[in-house]
Amino acid sequence: MRDSEKGPVIGMRHMQALLLFLAIVVNYTARLSVSVAIVAMTDAATTNLDFPEYNWNGAQQSYILSSFYWGYIVTQFPAGFLVRRFGAKAVLLVPTLATAVLSGLTPYCVAWGGWQAFCTIRIVEGLFQGLIFPCIHEHLAKWSPPEDRNRLGAFAYSGADCGSVLAMASSGLIANGSMGWPGIFYVSAGTCGLWCLLWVLLGANNAPSSRLIGSREREHIERSMKRQDGFHAQKIPIPWRAIWSSSPFYALLVVRSAQGWANSTMQLQTPSYMHGVLEMDIKSNALYSALPFLAMWGMSYVYLVFADVAMSRQWMSLTTLRKSINTVSYWGPAAALIGIGFLDKSQTTLAIALMTINAGLNAGSGIGSILTIIDMSPNHSGMLMAIVNGIGNIFPLLTPLLVGVIVTESDSRSQWQIVFAMTAVVFFIGNLVYLIWGTTDQQAWDAEDYLQAKDPESEPNAQQMDFKSRTDSEAKAEVKAE
């Protein structure tokens, strides 16, 4: 197919991927900046002394960090139904707008109700943000032709790495500036609000519903996905029994749960580890905490280029490509995490280098396993993402609490060794399961008519077909006899 038949080189499908990228950036920044803000809020001497300091113990800080996920996992499953019913444009707007409002209110709520109010507002924010990733996946499935899926999907999901970088790098600088730690929340509120405006103006549920797309690009997207006219208006029933009896689905569930465990450890606990074991101040802590995520952001594009070249030159199958990248993304960081646990404040540079390598290698998990959901089932990708992300994020709910139990002294290297070793084991086992049972093959149960074909009332059984065949044969014989 000539490029002219695909529409413009940079078209509306790329604009949708950019909007999804920015959605993840602003929401991730609001979600993760708390891990830096909480250090500033409990140790004002390292930031701006003009703002309140709170005497929260380690357990209370763990409750604050984990409380987001208490709400986050609750709305994952409903999100799959909501995005099927109302479309990604409406559903994705709601959590981002809510995050803007809640971020702006956080400093006032904390001043009024302390850490309990902080936990409450984080739970509510988690409830709203639980809607995001099922929407992201559903939107990508609607807009990304198979040959563009790696490119558009990996770019959109790299927003998580960019958001992590901004949360870690900018939060310390903001807390150290004239706005103090409340400024972290005000900036998040502003960026989320700005994204909402862009989404209302430029977002569209699918190619046919977009006012700004050209006819060639629209036809290319729909034709490449083998969609007939009226496809987006139909409601494809979900084959629950087939999904829950699918080995590739369970492999995907295990590997993404392992990533959820690792993410919560690296994103939420890194500032505490650097402040406690490496004895770094809040400003340096925030900047160095951002380095691993900067490496992850950059490496996500390295993986993307490799995947594009490998597929265009047919070096390997799509399943082999995803499993190979995922293995590097999981087992490499597993080894690095074990090494990190043996370092102390005299080896700060090496610790930061290993954490940076760890995160950079892990950047391939998007191409390695997240996009497998769309490969397996483009018609049910939003619902599958709701299930996988919902169950996978039970672990980020538990890990801060588990770390709070294990790490009773934040400067204890031996206690942090246990945390990192556990994460390494989870990484190893999760990818091993994916290697054995995972696949990118589109599943039979993804077919639009899968349930209709299995319905005995809509499809004659073998006995009925045999009777009909004999009846037809007898009728033909009688005609010949006459």
VENMOFEN-V822375 format. One record per backbone hydrogen bond with DSSP energy under -0.5 kcal/mol. NH is the residue of the N-H (numbers start at 0). CO is the residue of the C=O. E is the energy in kcal/mol with one decimal. If there is no record, write none. Layout:
# VENMOFEN-V822375
nh:NH co:CO e:E
nh:NH co:CO e:E
This chain:
# VENMOFEN-V822375
nh:4 co:1 e:-1.3
nh:5 co:2 e:-1.4
nh:6 co:3 e:-0.7
nh:10 co:8 e:-0.6
nh:13 co:10 e:-0.5
nh:14 co:10 e:-1.6
nh:15 co:11 e:-2.5
nh:16 co:12 e:-1.6
nh:17 co:13 e:-2.2
nh:18 co:14 e:-2.4
nh:19 co:15 e:-2.3
nh:20 co:16 e:-2.5
nh:21 co:17 e:-2.5
nh:22 co:18 e:-2.2
nh:23 co:19 e:-2.3
nh:24 co:20 e:-2.2
nh:25 co:21 e:-2.5
nh:26 co:22 e:-1.9
nh:27 co:23 e:-2.8
nh:28 co:24 e:-2.4
nh:29 co:25 e:-1.8
nh:30 co:26 e:-2.1
nh:31 co:27 e:-3.1
nh:32 co:28 e:-1.8
nh:34 co:31 e:-1.6
nh:35 co:32 e:-0.8
nh:36 co:32 e:-2.8
nh:37 co:33 e:-2.8
nh:38 co:35 e:-0.6
nh:39 co:35 e:-1.7
nh:40 co:36 e:-2.6
nh:41 co:37 e:-1.0
nh:42 co:38 e:-0.8
nh:45 co:42 e:-1.9
nh:46 co:43 e:-1.7
nh:47 co:174 e:-0.8
nh:48 co:46 e:-0.6
nh:50 co:47 e:-1.1
nh:53 co:40 e:-3.2
nh:55 co:53 e:-1.3
nh:60 co:56 e:-2.2
nh:61 co:57 e:-2.0
nh:62 co:58 e:-2.1
nh:63 co:59 e:-1.9
nh:64 co:60 e:-2.3
nh:65 co:61 e:-2.4
nh:66 co:62 e:-1.9
nh:67 co:63 e:-0.6
nh:68 co:65 e:-1.1
nh:69 co:65 e:-0.8
nh:69 co:66 e:-0.6
nh:70 co:66 e:-1.1
nh:71 co:67 e:-2.0
nh:72 co:68 e:-1.8
nh:73 co:70 e:-0.6
nh:74 co:70 e:-1.1
nh:75 co:72 e:-0.5
nh:76 co:72 e:-0.5
nh:77 co:73 e:-0.5
nh:78 co:74 e:-1.7
nh:79 co:75 e:-1.1
nh:79 co:76 e:-0.9
nh:80 co:76 e:-0.9
nh:81 co:77 e:-2.6
nh:82 co:78 e:-2.7
nh:83 co:79 e:-1.1
nh:84 co:80 e:-1.9
nh:85 co:81 e:-3.2
nh:86 co:81 e:-0.5
nh:86 co:82 e:-1.3
nh:90 co:86 e:-1.7
nh:91 co:87 e:-2.7
nh:92 co:88 e:-0.9
nh:93 co:89 e:-1.2
nh:94 co:90 e:-0.9
nh:95 co:91 e:-1.1
nh:96 co:92 e:-2.3
nh:97 co:93 e:-2.5
nh:98 co:94 e:-2.3
nh:99 co:95 e:-1.8
nh:100 co:96 e:-1.9
nh:101 co:97 e:-2.9
nh:102 co:98 e:-2.5
nh:103 co:99 e:-1.7
nh:104 co:100 e:-1.4
nh:105 co:101 e:-1.2
nh:106 co:102 e:-0.5
nh:108 co:104 e:-2.3
nh:109 co:105 e:-2.7
nh:110 co:106 e:-1.9
nh:111 co:107 e:-1.5
nh:112 co:108 e:-3.2
nh:113 co:109 e:-2.3
nh:115 co:112 e:-0.7
nh:116 co:112 e:-1.0
nh:117 co:113 e:-1.9
nh:118 co:114 e:-2.4
nh:119 co:115 e:-2.1
nh:120 co:116 e:-2.5
nh:121 co:117 e:-1.9
nh:122 co:118 e:-2.3
nh:123 co:119 e:-2.2
nh:124 co:120 e:-2.1
nh:125 co:121 e:-2.3
nh:126 co:122 e:-2.2
nh:127 co:123 e:-1.8
nh:128 co:124 e:-2.7
nh:129 co:125 e:-1.6
nh:130 co:127 e:-1.8
nh:131 co:128 e:-1.6
nh:134 co:130 e:-1.1
nh:135 co:131 e:-2.2
nh:136 co:132 e:-2.5
nh:137 co:133 e:-2.3
nh:138 co:134 e:-2.6
nh:139 co:135 e:-2.4
nh:140 co:136 e:-2.3
nh:141 co:137 e:-1.6
nh:142 co:138 e:-1.8
nh:143 co:139 e:-2.5
nh:144 co:142 e:-0.7
nh:147 co:144 e:-1.8
nh:148 co:144 e:-0.8
nh:148 co:145 e:-0.8
nh:151 co:147 e:-3.1
nh:152 co:148 e:-2.5
nh:153 co:149 e:-2.4
nh:154 co:150 e:-1.9
nh:155 co:151 e:-2.4
nh:156 co:152 e:-2.5
nh:157 co:153 e:-1.2
nh:158 co:155 e:-1.4
nh:159 co:156 e:-1.7
nh:160 co:156 e:-0.5
nh:161 co:157 e:-2.4
nh:162 co:158 e:-2.9
nh:163 co:159 e:-1.8
nh:164 co:160 e:-2.3
nh:165 co:161 e:-2.6
nh:166 co:162 e:-2.5
nh:167 co:163 e:-2.5
nh:168 co:164 e:-3.2
nh:169 co:165 e:-2.1
nh:170 co:165 e:-0.6
nh:170 co:166 e:-1.0
nh:171 co:167 e:-0.8
nh:172 co:168 e:-0.8
nh:173 co:169 e:-2.8
nh:174 co:170 e:-2.7
nh:175 co:171 e:-1.6
nh:176 co:172 e:-0.6
nh:176 co:173 e:-1.1
nh:179 co:173 e:-0.7
nh:179 co:176 e:-0.8
nh:182 co:178 e:-0.7
nh:182 co:179 e:-1.1
nh:183 co:180 e:-1.2
nh:184 co:180 e:-0.7
nh:184 co:181 e:-0.7
nh:185 co:181 e:-1.7
nh:186 co:182 e:-2.5
nh:187 co:183 e:-1.4
nh:188 co:184 e:-2.0
nh:189 co:185 e:-2.1
nh:190 co:186 e:-2.3
nh:191 co:187 e:-2.1
nh:192 co:188 e:-1.9
nh:193 co:189 e:-2.1
nh:194 co:190 e:-2.0
nh:195 co:191 e:-1.8
nh:196 co:192 e:-1.3
nh:197 co:193 e:-1.7
nh:198 co:194 e:-2.6
nh:199 co:195 e:-2.1
nh:200 co:196 e:-1.7
nh:201 co:197 e:-2.5
nh:202 co:198 e:-2.3
nh:209 co:205 e:-0.6
nh:209 co:206 e:-1.3
nh:217 co:213 e:-2.2
nh:218 co:214 e:-2.5
nh:219 co:215 e:-2.3
nh:220 co:216 e:-2.4
nh:221 co:217 e:-2.2
nh:222 co:218 e:-2.7
nh:223 co:219 e:-2.4
nh:224 co:220 e:-1.1
nh:225 co:222 e:-1.4
nh:226 co:221 e:-2.5
nh:230 co:227 e:-1.8
nh:232 co:229 e:-0.9
nh:233 co:229 e:-0.8
nh:233 co:230 e:-1.0
nh:235 co:233 e:-0.6
nh:236 co:234 e:-0.5
nh:238 co:236 e:-0.5
nh:239 co:237 e:-1.8
nh:242 co:238 e:-2.3
nh:243 co:239 e:-2.6
nh:244 co:240 e:-0.6
nh:244 co:241 e:-0.6
nh:245 co:242 e:-1.6
nh:246 co:244 e:-0.6
nh:249 co:245 e:-1.6
nh:250 co:246 e:-2.3
nh:251 co:247 e:-2.0
nh:252 co:248 e:-2.1
nh:253 co:249 e:-2.4
nh:254 co:250 e:-2.3
nh:255 co:251 e:-2.1
nh:256 co:252 e:-1.6
nh:257 co:253 e:-2.0
nh:258 co:254 e:-1.4
nh:259 co:255 e:-2.0
nh:260 co:256 e:-2.1
nh:261 co:257 e:-2.2
nh:262 co:258 e:-3.0
nh:263 co:259 e:-1.9
nh:264 co:260 e:-1.6
nh:265 co:261 e:-2.7
nh:266 co:262 e:-3.2
nh:267 co:263 e:-1.4
nh:268 co:264 e:-1.3
nh:269 co:265 e:-0.6
nh:272 co:268 e:-2.4
nh:273 co:269 e:-2.6
nh:274 co:270 e:-2.1
nh:275 co:271 e:-2.5
nh:276 co:272 e:-2.2
nh:277 co:272 e:-1.3
nh:279 co:273 e:-1.9
nh:284 co:280 e:-3.4
nh:285 co:281 e:-2.5
nh:286 co:282 e:-1.9
nh:287 co:283 e:-3.0
nh:288 co:284 e:-2.5
nh:289 co:285 e:-1.2
nh:290 co:286 e:-0.7
nh:291 co:287 e:-0.7
nh:292 co:288 e:-0.6
nh:293 co:289 e:-2.2
nh:294 co:290 e:-2.5
nh:295 co:291 e:-2.1
nh:296 co:292 e:-2.3
nh:297 co:293 e:-2.4
nh:298 co:294 e:-2.9
nh:299 co:295 e:-1.7
nh:300 co:296 e:-0.7
nh:300 co:297 e:-0.9
nh:301 co:297 e:-1.0
nh:302 co:298 e:-2.7
nh:303 co:299 e:-1.4
nh:304 co:300 e:-2.4
nh:305 co:301 e:-2.3
nh:306 co:302 e:-2.7
nh:307 co:303 e:-2.3
nh:308 co:304 e:-2.5
nh:309 co:305 e:-3.0
nh:310 co:306 e:-2.2
nh:311 co:307 e:-2.5
nh:312 co:308 e:-2.1
nh:313 co:310 e:-0.7
nh:314 co:309 e:-2.5
nh:315 co:309 e:-0.6
nh:320 co:316 e:-2.4
nh:321 co:317 e:-2.6
nh:322 co:318 e:-2.4
nh:323 co:319 e:-2.4
nh:324 co:320 e:-2.4
nh:325 co:321 e:-2.3
nh:326 co:322 e:-2.0
nh:327 co:323 e:-1.8
nh:328 co:324 e:-2.1
nh:329 co:325 e:-1.3
nh:330 co:326 e:-2.5
nh:331 co:326 e:-0.6
nh:331 co:327 e:-0.9
nh:333 co:329 e:-1.5
nh:334 co:330 e:-1.6
nh:335 co:331 e:-1.9
nh:336 co:332 e:-2.6
nh:337 co:333 e:-1.4
nh:338 co:334 e:-1.6
nh:339 co:335 e:-2.1
nh:340 co:336 e:-1.4
nh:341 co:338 e:-1.4
nh:342 co:339 e:-1.8
nh:346 co:343 e:-2.2
nh:347 co:344 e:-0.8
nh:350 co:346 e:-2.3
nh:351 co:347 e:-2.6
nh:352 co:348 e:-2.3
nh:353 co:349 e:-2.6
nh:354 co:350 e:-2.3
nh:355 co:351 e:-2.1
nh:356 co:352 e:-2.5
nh:357 co:353 e:-2.7
nh:358 co:354 e:-2.2
nh:359 co:355 e:-2.5
nh:360 co:356 e:-2.5
nh:361 co:357 e:-1.7
nh:362 co:358 e:-0.6
nh:362 co:359 e:-1.0
nh:363 co:360 e:-1.3
nh:364 co:361 e:-1.8
nh:365 co:362 e:-0.9
nh:367 co:363 e:-3.0
nh:368 co:364 e:-2.4
nh:369 co:364 e:-1.6
nh:370 co:365 e:-2.0
nh:372 co:369 e:-1.4
nh:374 co:370 e:-1.9
nh:375 co:371 e:-2.8
nh:376 co:372 e:-2.0
nh:379 co:376 e:-0.7
nh:380 co:377 e:-0.6
nh:383 co:379 e:-2.6
nh:384 co:380 e:-2.5
nh:385 co:381 e:-1.8
nh:386 co:382 e:-2.0
nh:387 co:383 e:-3.0
nh:388 co:384 e:-2.8
nh:389 co:385 e:-1.7
nh:390 co:386 e:-2.6
nh:391 co:387 e:-2.5
nh:392 co:388 e:-1.6
nh:393 co:390 e:-1.6
nh:394 co:391 e:-0.8
nh:396 co:392 e:-0.7
nh:397 co:393 e:-1.3
nh:398 co:394 e:-3.1
nh:399 co:395 e:-0.7
nh:401 co:397 e:-2.6
nh:402 co:398 e:-3.2
nh:403 co:399 e:-2.1
nh:404 co:400 e:-1.3
nh:405 co:401 e:-2.6
nh:406 co:402 e:-3.3
nh:407 co:405 e:-1.3
nh:411 co:408 e:-2.3
nh:412 co:410 e:-0.8
nh:415 co:411 e:-1.6
nh:416 co:412 e:-1.9
nh:417 co:413 e:-1.1
nh:418 co:414 e:-1.3
nh:419 co:415 e:-2.4
nh:420 co:416 e:-2.5
nh:421 co:417 e:-2.2
nh:422 co:418 e:-1.7
nh:423 co:419 e:-2.0
nh:424 co:420 e:-2.0
nh:425 co:421 e:-2.1
nh:426 co:422 e:-2.3
nh:427 co:423 e:-2.2
nh:428 co:424 e:-2.4
nh:429 co:425 e:-2.4
nh:430 co:426 e:-1.9
nh:431 co:427 e:-1.8
nh:432 co:428 e:-2.1
nh:433 co:429 e:-1.5
nh:434 co:430 e:-2.5
nh:435 co:431 e:-1.6
nh:436 co:432 e:-2.4
nh:437 co:433 e:-2.2
nh:442 co:375 e:-2.6
nh:445 co:442 e:-2.0
nh:446 co:443 e:-1.5
nh:449 co:446 e:-1.6
nh:452 co:448 e:-2.7
nh:453 co:449 e:-1.1
nh:454 co:450 e:-0.6
nh:454 co:451 e:-0.9
nh:455 co:453 e:-0.6
nh:457 co:454 e:-1.0
nh:458 co:454 e:-1.2
nh:464 co:460 e:-2.4
nh:465 co:461 e:-2.3
nh:466 co:462 e:-2.4
nh:467 co:463 e:-2.6
nh:468 co:464 e:-2.4
nh:469 co:465 e:-2.4
nh:470 co:466 e:-2.5
nh:471 co:467 e:-2.5
nh:472 co:468 e:-2.1
nh:473 co:469 e:-2.5
nh:474 co:470 e:-2.2
nh:475 co:471 e:-2.2
nh:476 co:472 e:-2.2
nh:477 co:473 e:-2.0
nh:478 co:474 e:-1.8
nh:479 co:475 e:-2.2
nh:480 co:476 e:-2.3
nh:481 co:477 e:-2.0
